[in-house]
């Protein structure tokens, strides 16, 4: 606090070094504004913030609309992809094709697991406990 008073006195004295002249008006302003006060009581009116509720309502509407759209399109997609066969032999062939495709994809995953097994053997032989 004493250092601040010394600075105020120095800059308000009028005998300020040339390289510090740019700061003198600031201290003069602080000295003038120090005596100002606001005596009227402050009255704050609490206004409800409806923006928050509007954003919540908008989010609920978007989510509900998304679920409705998804539900309606899922139901239509399931009906569209439902294929029935009148001939059992054709149905059997199509089922075999689908299971064969599934088997190929599962076998690819099983082959990659063999690499992991080989890695584990090699790791155990190198890093013995």
PLY file of the C-alpha trace (Angstrom):
ply
format ascii 1.0
element vertex 129
property float x
property float y
property float z
element edge 128
property int vertex1
property int vertex2
end_header
0.00 0.00 0.00
2.86 2.39 0.75
4.45 1.71 -2.64
1.17 2.52 -4.36
0.95 5.83 -2.51
4.51 6.66 -3.51
3.65 5.96 -7.16
0.53 8.15 -6.94
2.48 10.98 -5.36
5.25 10.73 -7.95
2.95 10.76 -10.98
0.70 13.51 -9.56
3.67 15.73 -8.65
4.16 16.98 -12.21
7.89 16.24 -12.11
7.81 12.94 -14.02
10.70 11.50 -16.04
10.22 11.86 -19.80
10.14 8.12 -20.46
7.28 7.74 -17.92
5.17 10.69 -19.13
2.78 8.35 -20.91
1.60 6.91 -17.54
0.90 10.26 -15.83
-2.64 10.72 -17.27
-3.60 7.28 -16.03
-2.64 8.13 -12.43
-4.39 11.50 -12.75
-7.54 9.68 -13.84
-7.28 7.26 -10.91
-6.96 10.19 -8.48
-10.06 11.91 -9.91
-12.18 8.77 -9.98
-11.19 7.71 -6.48
-13.60 10.17 -4.91
-16.61 9.16 -6.98
-19.23 7.01 -5.35
-22.61 5.63 -6.27
-25.13 6.13 -3.48
-28.37 4.89 -4.99
-29.36 1.37 -3.97
-29.05 -1.22 -6.69
-32.18 -3.05 -7.63
-31.83 -6.33 -9.39
-34.80 -7.87 -11.05
-34.49 -11.58 -11.59
-35.75 -12.27 -15.08
-36.46 -15.86 -15.94
-34.09 -17.26 -18.52
-36.35 -18.88 -21.08
-33.51 -19.46 -23.54
-32.35 -22.47 -21.57
-35.83 -23.99 -21.62
-36.19 -23.30 -25.33
-32.95 -25.12 -26.03
-34.06 -28.08 -23.88
-37.42 -28.19 -25.65
-35.71 -28.02 -29.05
-33.38 -30.87 -28.09
-36.32 -33.01 -26.94
-38.16 -32.33 -30.20
-35.10 -33.24 -32.28
-34.52 -36.46 -30.34
-38.20 -37.45 -30.51
-38.29 -36.71 -34.23
-35.13 -38.76 -34.76
-36.53 -41.73 -32.89
-39.82 -41.49 -34.78
-38.06 -41.31 -38.14
-35.76 -44.20 -37.20
-38.66 -46.35 -35.98
-40.77 -45.73 -39.08
-37.88 -46.36 -41.47
-36.72 -49.45 -39.55
-40.17 -50.93 -39.82
-40.27 -50.20 -43.57
-36.74 -51.52 -44.08
-37.55 -54.78 -42.31
-40.61 -55.28 -44.48
-38.69 -54.45 -47.67
-35.84 -56.85 -46.92
-38.14 -59.70 -45.98
-37.91 -62.21 -48.82
-40.10 -65.27 -48.99
-39.69 -68.22 -51.33
-42.47 -70.42 -52.55
-40.08 -73.13 -53.71
-38.25 -74.87 -50.81
-35.30 -75.83 -53.04
-34.65 -72.19 -53.97
-34.95 -71.20 -50.32
-32.46 -73.93 -49.37
-29.92 -72.75 -51.99
-30.23 -69.13 -50.90
-29.76 -70.16 -47.28
-26.67 -72.16 -48.20
-25.22 -69.15 -50.05
-25.83 -66.89 -47.06
-24.27 -69.38 -44.62
-21.31 -69.91 -46.95
-20.67 -66.16 -47.06
-20.89 -66.03 -43.25
-18.49 -68.97 -42.96
-15.91 -67.26 -45.20
-15.99 -64.11 -43.07
-15.68 -66.09 -39.83
-12.76 -68.07 -41.27
-10.91 -64.84 -42.04
-11.20 -63.94 -38.37
-10.06 -67.39 -37.28
-6.98 -67.17 -39.54
-5.95 -63.89 -37.93
-6.26 -65.56 -34.52
-3.63 -68.13 -35.58
-1.17 -65.25 -36.07
-1.85 -64.13 -32.52
-1.18 -67.65 -31.24
2.13 -67.74 -33.11
3.02 -64.33 -31.69
2.32 -65.56 -28.15
4.58 -68.61 -28.62
7.41 -66.45 -29.94
6.98 -63.89 -27.18
7.08 -66.56 -24.49
10.22 -68.09 -25.94
11.99 -64.71 -26.05
10.74 -63.25 -22.78
11.05 -66.12 -20.34
9.87 -65.44 -16.84
0 1
1 2
2 3
3 4
4 5
5 6
6 7
7 8
8 9
9 10
10 11
11 12
12 13
13 14
14 15
15 16
16 17
17 18
18 19
19 20
20 21
21 22
22 23
23 24
24 25
25 26
26 27
27 28
28 29
29 30
30 31
31 32
32 33
33 34
34 35
35 36
36 37
37 38
38 39
39 40
40 41
41 42
42 43
43 44
44 45
45 46
46 47
47 48
48 49
49 50
50 51
51 52
52 53
53 54
54 55
55 56
56 57
57 58
58 59
59 60
60 61
61 62
62 63
63 64
64 65
65 66
66 67
67 68
68 69
69 70
70 71
71 72
72 73
73 74
74 75
75 76
76 77
77 78
78 79
79 80
80 81
81 82
82 83
83 84
84 85
85 86
86 87
87 88
88 89
89 90
90 91
91 92
92 93
93 94
94 95
95 96
96 97
97 98
98 99
99 100
100 101
101 102
102 103
103 104
104 105
105 106
106 107
107 108
108 109
109 110
110 111
111 112
112 113
113 114
114 115
115 116
116 117
117 118
118 119
119 120
120 121
121 122
122 123
123 124
124 125
125 126
126 127
127 128
